[in-house]
Amino acid sequence: MRRAVPLRRSLLVRLLATSMLIAVCAVAATAWLTVQLTTRAVTQERSRTLAADADIYDAIIEYAAGHDSWEGVDELVRRQAGLTGTRIALTTTGRQLITASFPGAPDAVAASDVPTATVDPLYLDRGIVRDASGRIDPRAVGPYRLTEQERQALHRHANDQLACLRKANISAEIVELPSGRAAVREFSDSARLGRCLPDELAIPVDTERKALADLAALVERCIERTGDVGVTYKIAPDFTVRYGDDGPSADADRALRQCAEESRREQLRPYVAPPALLFVTGPPGPESGAVRLSTANTLPIAGTALLILLLTLAVTVVVGLRLVRPLRALADAARQPADRPAPVPVTSRDEIGYLAVAFNDLSARRQALEQQRNAMVNDIAHELRTPLTNIRTWLETARDGAVDLDQEVLDLLVEESVLLHHVVNDLRDIAALEAGSLRVHPEPTYVRDLLEQVLDAHRGAGEVALRLDAAEDPEVTVDPVRLRQIVGNLVANAIRYTPPGGTVTVALEMRPGRMVISVADTGPGIAAADLPKVFDRFWRADSSRSRTTGGSGLGLPIARQLARAHGGELTATSASGCGAIFTVVLPVPSHDQESH
């Protein structure tokens, strides 16, 4: 039965609590920031009235373009302040007050860090006058202002032009430029305008010719300072630079245009008011403070915050359920009995999916280990039962007086007890090797002598010839006791499966950085299907597992574990009917490493 997880420990509840806390903090911070930014933006917007009402700036620029000083600007400033409901102050670039529409202007100007705008008709503020075609205000005419006589003459020519256009049924009108020059502007076909245009409207008058000549001289001096442009040019009445047939390079054109503009500013500077700073603030009174949001503005913000909160809650619930569902399936599968494992379905490829795959793999390995444990218990019981049964049978028979305890019976009992002792020792060794508690004790050892000792110990064990194939007798640092045990187990196993008259050959070969010992027999060999099982515990080549065909079935697993304890490996190769070869490969340190 599945136990319910307490709510306070539930992953879903903790995920919801964390997400809700984050969402509340995020919504609260966003709402607070929105209110603060909105309030500040509205306040700054009110303190910068000029950005919303360009008429103030345009009116003061117009005054500066037509006057060479700020004397008399007081009336204009008061009139603009009254029309817009703002407070206006005008100072020099050094913050000296010129005029203001309210008392206490010096203190207000000193408290303001940034002026609303810089008033200079020769350097228009493009951020305010967005439709300006240039940086110089066209109303700054200076020496180009026509006399009354020149103005009237040009108006007569313009009237003639207008009459010509009306005869051709072309709508047009006369406009007067800031300098007093009359011009004709038609509303339809400009091609007909050229046929009616008298030459007098296109020719500069005396005032303009003199001013253009002065401007040309200023441009020429500017070009001399920057370097010769190498091109023929002239300044047109519309202050543009026109070239002859040989056009200028891009750099020369840029230099000429810049010189023309700077020279025009130099020419007009004595005729316009000096640059000034303009300060425009909101109306006096309590309403000039921070702007407060109304209920109509507050409710949408609160509704939006609540909607975000609800959406966060819904998304968190959905994500949490999707996250908890596979975890619960894992918990249910983990509670299943060991003999009835249930695989967990893998429904995703994320971390939980990887966890499900790992859990299924762990369950499979647990089941395999359980089967291996059961098989090992049965094998141990089988291995111990035979000698114990023999000992018990002979002892009970002797107790009943059926046989005498003569030397032959005693030898048999001793042989069975020795066999039982070997099985127990083998089990202890393999357990220690698998647990990593068995240590090897390397020391310099003459390997050829060790192999001869092993073969001498097994001579007479059967009608099998034992042969050593070793061309040299190297001194190697190994554990001699464990190496003797490894080779002894392999030789005993080879003798056991070699028929009478066969041969068991032990070969020694030294290779760079390693030593190779092989034990080959002329027995029946090992089938290809059985070769991967030869190092399994209690495995024998015969399926009946009769003790007449071999020992405990632990010799080869112990030999492999001892080889690995030396940092080496034990492998087996064979073909059915061709004998078997067991090869031990052990690392051999060089003389330099041994000296360290």
C-alpha positions in Angstrom: 0.0 0.0 0.0 1.4 3.4 -1.0 2.0 5.7 1.9 0.8 9.3 1.5 3.5 11.9 1.7 2.8 14.7 4.2 1.9 18.0 2.6 4.7 19.8 4.2 7.2 17.4 2.6 5.4 17.1 -0.7 7.6 18.1 -3.7 4.5 19.5 -5.4 3.7 21.7 -2.4 7.2 22.9 -2.1 7.4 23.6 -5.8 4.1 25.5 -5.6 5.3 27.5 -2.5 8.6 28.4 -4.1 7.0 29.4 -7.4 4.3 31.4 -5.7 6.8 33.2 -3.6 8.9 34.0 -6.7 5.8 35.1 -8.6 4.6 37.3 -5.8 8.0 39.0 -5.4 8.3 39.4 -9.2 4.8 40.9 -9.6 5.2 43.1 -6.6 8.6 44.4 -7.8 7.3 44.9 -11.3 4.2 46.7 -10.1 6.3 49.0 -7.8 8.8 49.7 -10.5 6.0 50.4 -13.0 4.4 52.9 -10.6 7.7 54.5 -9.8 8.8 54.8 -13.4 5.4 56.1 -14.6 5.3 58.7 -11.8 8.8 59.8 -12.6 8.2 59.9 -16.3 5.0 62.0 -15.9 6.8 64.3 -13.5 9.7 64.8 -15.8 7.3 65.3 -18.7 5.7 68.1 -16.8 9.1 69.7 -16.0 10.0 69.6 -19.6 7.0 71.5 -21.1 9.1 72.6 -24.1 9.3 69.0 -25.4 5.5 68.8 -25.6 4.8 72.4 -26.7 7.4 73.5 -29.3 5.6 76.9 -29.7 7.6 78.3 -26.7 10.9 77.4 -28.1 9.9 78.5 -31.6 8.7 81.9 -30.4 11.9 82.6 -28.5 14.1 81.4 -31.4 12.2 83.7 -33.7 12.9 86.6 -31.3 16.6 85.6 -31.1 16.9 85.4 -34.9 15.6 88.9 -35.4 17.4 90.7 -32.6 21.1 91.1 -31.7 20.4 91.0 -27.9 17.8 89.9 -25.4 16.6 93.4 -24.5 12.8 93.5 -24.8 12.3 89.7 -24.5 10.5 90.1 -21.2 7.1 90.7 -22.7 7.4 87.7 -25.0 8.3 85.4 -22.1 5.4 86.5 -19.9 3.0 86.1 -22.9 4.2 82.6 -23.6 4.0 81.6 -19.9 0.4 82.9 -19.8 -0.6 81.0 -22.9 0.9 77.6 -21.8 0.4 77.8 -18.1 4.1 77.2 -17.4 6.9 79.0 -15.7 9.7 80.2 -18.0 13.2 81.5 -17.2 15.9 82.6 -19.6 19.5 82.8 -18.5 22.9 83.3 -20.1 25.1 80.2 -20.7 26.8 81.2 -17.4 23.4 80.9 -15.5 23.0 84.7 -15.2 19.2 85.5 -15.2 18.1 87.4 -18.3 14.3 87.3 -17.6 11.7 85.1 -16.0 7.9 84.9 -15.8 7.8 84.2 -12.0 9.5 85.4 -8.9 12.3 83.3 -7.3 13.6 82.3 -10.7 17.3 82.4 -9.6 16.7 79.7 -6.9 14.7 77.6 -9.3 17.4 77.8 -12.0 20.1 77.0 -9.5 18.2 73.9 -8.3 17.7 72.6 -11.9 20.6 70.5 -13.1 19.7 70.4 -16.8 18.1 73.2 -18.8 15.2 72.5 -21.0 17.0 73.7 -24.1 19.7 75.9 -25.4 18.3 78.8 -27.4 20.6 79.6 -30.4 19.1 80.4 -33.9 22.4 79.3 -35.4 22.3 75.9 -33.7 18.7 74.6 -33.7 17.7 71.8 -31.3 16.6 69.0 -33.7 15.0 67.2 -30.8 12.4 70.0 -30.6 12.3 71.5 -34.1 11.9 68.2 -35.9 10.9 69.7 -39.3 14.0 71.9 -39.5 15.9 71.5 -42.8 19.1 72.7 -41.3 20.8 73.8 -38.1 20.5 77.5 -38.9 17.0 79.0 -38.4 15.9 80.5 -41.8 14.5 83.6 -39.9 18.1 84.6 -39.1 18.7 86.7 -42.2 21.1 89.4 -40.9 22.8 91.3 -43.8 20.4 89.6 -46.3 17.4 91.6 -45.1 16.2 93.7 -48.1 15.5 97.3 -48.1 11.9 98.5 -48.6 12.6 99.6 -52.1 14.1 96.2 -53.1 11.2 94.5 -51.4 8.6 96.4 -53.3 10.4 95.8 -56.7 10.5 92.1 -56.1 6.8 92.1 -55.1 5.9 93.8 -58.5 7.8 91.0 -60.4 6.0 88.4 -58.3 2.6 89.9 -59.1 3.5 89.7 -62.8 4.4 86.1 -62.3 1.1 85.4 -60.5 -0.9 87.0 -63.2 0.9 84.9 -65.8 0.1 81.7 -63.9 -3.6 82.6 -63.4 -4.0 83.1 -67.1 -2.8 79.6 -67.6 -5.3 78.4 -64.9 -2.6 77.5 -62.4 -3.3 78.1 -58.7 -0.5 79.9 -57.0 0.2 82.4 -54.3 2.9 85.0 -53.3 4.9 84.2 -50.2 7.4 86.5 -48.5 10.6 85.0 -47.2 12.1 86.1 -43.8 14.6 88.4 -45.7 11.7 90.2 -47.4 12.2 88.6 -50.8 8.9 87.7 -52.6 8.5 84.3 -54.1 5.7 82.6 -56.1 4.5 79.2 -54.9 2.1 77.3 -57.2 0.0 74.3 -56.2 -0.1 72.1 -59.4 2.2 72.0 -62.5 5.6 73.3 -61.6 6.8 72.9 -65.3 4.6 75.9 -66.3 6.1 78.0 -63.6 9.4 78.2 -65.5 7.7 79.6 -68.6 6.2 82.4 -66.6 9.1 83.2 -64.3 10.7 86.6 -65.0 14.5 86.7 -64.7 14.2 89.4 -62.1 13.0 87.0 -59.4 16.0 84.7 -59.9 18.6 87.5 -59.8 20.0 88.6 -56.4 19.4 92.2 -55.5 22.2 94.6 -54.4 21.8 93.8 -50.7 22.0 90.1 -51.4 24.9 90.4 -53.8 26.9 92.3 -51.2 26.2 89.8 -48.4 26.9 86.9 -50.7 30.2 88.4 -51.6 31.1 88.8 -48.0 30.1 85.2 -47.4 32.2 84.0 -50.3 35.2 85.8 -48.8 34.6 84.1 -45.5 34.3 80.7 -47.2 37.5 81.4 -49.1 39.4 82.1 -45.9 38.0 78.9 -44.3 39.2 76.9 -47.3 42.6 78.4 -47.0 42.8 77.3 -43.4 41.7 73.7 -44.2 43.6 73.3 -47.5 42.9 73.9 -51.2 40.0 71.7 -52.5 41.2 72.0 -56.1 37.8 72.7 -57.6 35.8 75.7 -59.0 32.7 76.6 -56.9 30.4 79.4 -56.0 27.9 80.2 -53.3 24.3 80.3 -54.6 21.6 82.7 -53.2 20.1 79.7 -51.3 23.5 79.3 -49.6 24.3 76.0 -51.4 27.6 75.2 -52.9 27.6 74.8 -56.7 30.4 73.5 -58.8 31.6 73.8 -62.4 31.9 70.9 -64.8 34.7 69.2 -62.8 32.9 67.8 -59.8 34.7 67.6 -56.4 35.7 64.5 -54.5 33.6 63.4 -51.5 36.2 64.9 -49.0 36.3 68.2 -50.9 32.5 68.4 -51.1 32.3 67.8 -47.3 34.9 70.4 -46.5 33.2 73.0 -48.7 29.8 72.4 -47.2 31.2 72.6 -43.7 33.1 75.8 -44.5 29.9 77.3 -46.1 27.8 76.6 -43.0 30.5 77.8 -40.5 31.1 81.0 -42.5 27.4 81.7 -42.6 27.2 81.4 -38.8 30.2 83.7 -38.6 28.4 86.2 -40.9 25.1 86.0 -39.0 26.5 86.0 -35.4 26.5 89.8 -35.0 22.9 90.0 -36.1 21.3 87.4 -33.7 21.0 87.3 -29.9 23.8 85.4 -28.0 23.1 81.8 -26.9 20.9 81.4 -23.8 19.6 78.7 -21.6 15.8 78.1 -21.4 14.2 76.6 -18.3 10.5 75.6 -18.4 8.8 74.1 -15.4 5.3 73.1 -14.4 2.8 75.5 -12.9 3.2 76.5 -9.3 1.0 74.9 -6.5 0.6 71.5 -5.1 -0.2 69.9 -8.4 3.4 70.4 -9.5 4.6 67.6 -7.2 4.6 63.9 -7.8 1.8 62.6 -10.0 -0.6 60.3 -8.2 -2.2 57.4 -10.1 -6.0 57.6 -10.2 -8.3 54.7 -9.4 -8.9 54.1 -13.1 -5.1 53.6 -13.6 -4.6 51.6 -10.4 -7.2 49.0 -11.1 -5.7 47.8 -14.4 -2.3 47.4 -12.8 -3.8 45.4 -9.9 -5.8 43.3 -12.3 -2.8 42.6 -14.4 -0.8 41.6 -11.4 -3.6 39.2 -10.2 -3.8 37.7 -13.7 -0.1 37.0 -13.8 -0.4 35.5 -10.3 -3.2 33.1 -11.4 -1.3 32.1 -14.6 1.8 31.4 -12.6 -0.3 29.2 -10.2 -1.9 27.3 -13.1 1.4 26.7 -14.9 3.1 25.6 -11.7 0.3 23.1 -10.9 0.6 21.6 -14.4 4.3 21.4 -14.3 4.3 20.1 -10.8 1.9 17.3 -11.6 3.9 16.3 -14.6 7.0 16.3 -12.5 5.5 14.3 -9.6 3.7 11.6 -11.6 6.9 9.8 -12.8 8.5 10.2 -9.4 5.5 8.4 -7.8 5.8 5.7 -10.4 9.4 5.2 -9.4 8.4 5.1 -5.7 5.7 2.4 -6.4 8.2 0.3 -8.4 10.8 0.6 -5.7 8.2 -0.8 -3.2 7.7 -4.0 -5.2 9.0 -7.3 -3.8 12.5 -8.3 -5.0 11.2 -11.4 -6.6 8.6 -9.5 -8.6 10.3 -6.4 -10.0 8.2 -4.1 -12.2 9.9 -1.9 -14.8 9.1 1.8 -14.8 7.8 3.2 -18.1 10.1 5.8 -19.6 7.8 8.7 -20.7 10.4 11.5 -21.2 13.9 12.2 -22.2 14.7 14.7 -19.5 16.4 14.1 -16.1 13.4 12.1 -14.8 13.5 9.9 -17.9 17.2 9.3 -17.3 16.3 8.4 -13.7 13.7 5.9 -14.9 16.2 4.3 -17.2 18.8 4.1 -14.4 16.2 2.7 -12.1 15.2 0.0 -14.6 18.9 -0.9 -15.1 19.3 -1.1 -11.3 16.3 -3.3 -11.0 17.6 -5.6 -13.7 21.0 -5.8 -12.0 19.4 -6.4 -8.6 17.4 -9.3 -10.1 20.6 -10.7 -11.7 22.5 -10.4 -8.4 19.6 -12.0 -6.5 19.7 -14.9 -9.0 23.4 -15.1 -8.7 23.2 -15.1 -4.9 20.7 -17.9 -4.9 22.8 -19.9 -7.4 25.9 -19.3 -5.2 24.1 -20.5 -2.1 23.1 -23.6 -3.9 26.6 -24.1 -5.2 28.2 -23.7 -1.8 25.6 -26.1 -0.3 26.4 -28.6 -3.0 30.2 -28.3 -2.6 30.0 -28.6 1.2 27.4 -31.4 1.2 29.5 -34.1 -0.4 32.5 -34.1 1.9 30.3 -33.6 5.0 28.1 -36.5 3.9 31.1 -38.7 3.4 32.6 -37.9 6.8 29.2 -38.3 8.6 28.6 -41.6 6.9 31.9 -43.1 7.8 31.7 -41.9 11.4 28.2 -43.2 11.9 29.2 -46.5 10.4 32.2 -46.8 12.7 30.1 -45.8 15.7 27.6 -48.6 14.9 30.6 -51.1 14.7 30.0 -51.9 11.0 33.5 -51.0 10.1 36.8 -50.7 11.9 38.6 -47.3 12.0 41.7 -48.6 10.3 44.3 -46.5 8.5 42.5 -46.6 5.2 39.3 -45.2 6.7 41.2 -42.5 8.6 43.0 -41.5 5.4 39.7 -41.2 3.6 38.3 -39.0 6.4 41.4 -36.8 6.4 41.2 -36.4 2.6 37.5 -35.4 2.8 38.3 -32.9 5.6 41.2 -31.4 3.6 38.9 -31.0 0.6 36.3 -29.3 2.8 39.1 -27.0 4.2 40.1 -26.1 0.6 36.6 -25.2 -0.3 36.3 -22.9 2.7 39.7 -21.3 2.0 38.7 -20.7 -1.6 35.5 -19.1 -0.6 37.3 -16.9 1.9 39.9 -15.9 -0.7 37.4 -14.9 -3.4 35.3 -13.0 -0.8 38.4 -11.0 0.3 39.4 -10.4 -3.4 35.9 -9.1 -4.3 35.8 -6.9 -1.2 39.2 -5.5 -1.9 40.6 -6.5 1.5 43.2 -9.0 0.1 46.5 -7.3 -0.4 49.5 -8.4 -2.4 53.0 -8.1 -1.1 55.4 -7.6 -4.1 59.1 -8.5 -3.8 61.8 -9.4 -6.2 61.2 -12.9 -7.5 62.9 -15.2 -10.0 59.9 -16.2 -12.0 61.5 -19.3 -13.8 62.4 -20.8 -10.4 58.8 -20.2 -9.2 57.3 -21.9 -12.3 59.6 -24.9 -11.9 58.5 -25.2 -8.2 54.8 -25.2 -9.3 55.4 -27.9 -11.9 57.4 -30.0 -9.5 54.5 -29.8 -7.0 52.1 -31.2 -9.6 54.2 -34.0 -11.0 52.7 -37.3 -10.3 49.2 -35.8 -10.1 48.3 -37.8 -13.3 49.6 -39.4 -16.4 50.2 -36.0 -18.0 53.6 -34.5 -19.1 54.4 -31.2 -17.6 56.8 -28.9 -19.7 58.3 -25.5 -19.0 59.1 -23.2 -21.9 61.2 -20.3 -20.6 64.3 -19.0 -22.3 65.3 -16.7 -19.5 65.0 -16.4 -15.7 63.9 -12.7 -15.1 63.8 -11.2 -11.7 60.4 -9.5 -11.4 58.7 -7.6 -8.5 55.6 -9.6 -7.7 53.9 -11.3 -4.8 55.5 -14.8 -5.1 52.8 -16.5 -2.9 49.9 -15.2 -5.0 51.7 -15.8 -8.3 52.3 -19.4 -7.3 48.7 -19.7 -6.4 47.6 -18.3 -9.8 49.9 -20.6 -11.8 49.1 -23.5 -9.5 45.3 -23.1 -10.1 45.8 -23.0 -13.8 48.1 -26.0 -13.9 45.8 -28.0 -11.7 42.8 -27.1 -13.9 44.8 -28.0 -17.1 45.9 -31.4 -15.6 42.3 -32.1 -14.6 41.0 -31.7 -18.2 44.0 -33.3 -20.0 43.6 -37.0 -20.9 46.4 -39.5 -20.0 49.4 -39.1 -22.3 48.6 -35.4 -22.9 50.9 -32.4 -22.2 50.6 -29.3 -20.1 53.0 -26.5 -21.2 53.8 -23.5 -19.1 55.4 -20.7 -21.1 57.2 -17.5 -19.9 57.7 -14.5 -22.2 59.0 -11.0 -21.3 57.6 -8.1 -23.3 58.2 -4.3 -22.9 56.6 -3.3 -19.6 54.8 -6.6 -19.0 55.3 -10.3 -18.3 53.2 -13.0 -20.0 52.7 -16.5 -18.5 50.6 -19.0 -20.5 49.3 -22.4 -19.5 48.3 -24.6 -22.5 46.9 -28.1 -22.4 46.0 -30.8 -25.0 42.6 -31.5 -23.6 39.2 -31.5 -25.3 39.0 -27.7 -25.2 36.1 -25.4 -24.3 33.1 -24.8 -26.4 32.6 -21.3 -27.7 29.3 -21.0 -25.9 31.0 -22.0 -22.6 34.1 -19.8 -22.9 32.6 -16.7 -21.3 31.5 -18.8 -18.3 34.9 -20.3 -17.4 35.6 -17.6 -14.8 32.2 -17.8 -13.1 32.2 -19.2 -9.6 31.4 -22.9 -9.3 31.2 -23.4 -13.0 32.5 -26.7 -14.5 32.7 -27.9 -18.1 30.4 -30.8 -17.3 26.8 -30.1 -16.7 26.4 -32.8 -14.1 28.8 -30.9 -11.8 30.3 -34.3 -10.6 33.3 -34.0 -8.3 35.1 -36.7 -10.2 35.7 -34.2 -13.0 37.2 -31.4 -11.0 37.5 -29.3 -7.8 35.3 -26.7 -6.3 34.9 -24.5 -9.4 36.6 -21.5 -7.7 40.1 -21.9 -8.9 39.8 -19.9 -12.1 37.8 -17.0 -10.5 40.4 -16.7 -7.7 43.2 -16.7 -10.3 41.6 -13.9 -12.3 41.0 -11.8 -9.2 44.6 -12.3 -8.0 45.9 -11.3 -11.5 43.8 -8.1 -11.3 45.1 -7.4 -7.8 48.6 -7.2 -9.4 47.2 -4.8 -12.0 47.1 -7.5 -14.7 44.5 -9.7 -16.4 43.8 -13.4 -17.0 42.1 -14.5 -20.2 41.2 -17.8 -21.9 41.2 -18.9 -25.5 40.1 -22.2 -26.8 38.3 -24.2 -29.5 36.4 -27.3 -29.0 38.8 -30.3 -29.5 41.9 -28.2 -29.6 42.8 -27.7 -26.0 42.7 -24.5 -24.0 45.2 -21.7 -23.3 45.0 -19.5 -20.2 47.2 -16.4 -20.4 48.3 -14.2 -17.4 49.6 -10.7 -18.3 51.2 -8.8 -15.4 52.7 -5.3 -15.6 56.4 -5.2 -14.9 57.9 -1.9 -13.7 61.2 -0.7 -15.2 64.4 -0.5 -13.3 64.0 3.3 -12.9 60.6 2.8 -11.4 61.8 0.0 -9.1 64.6 2.2 -7.8 62.1 4.8 -6.7 
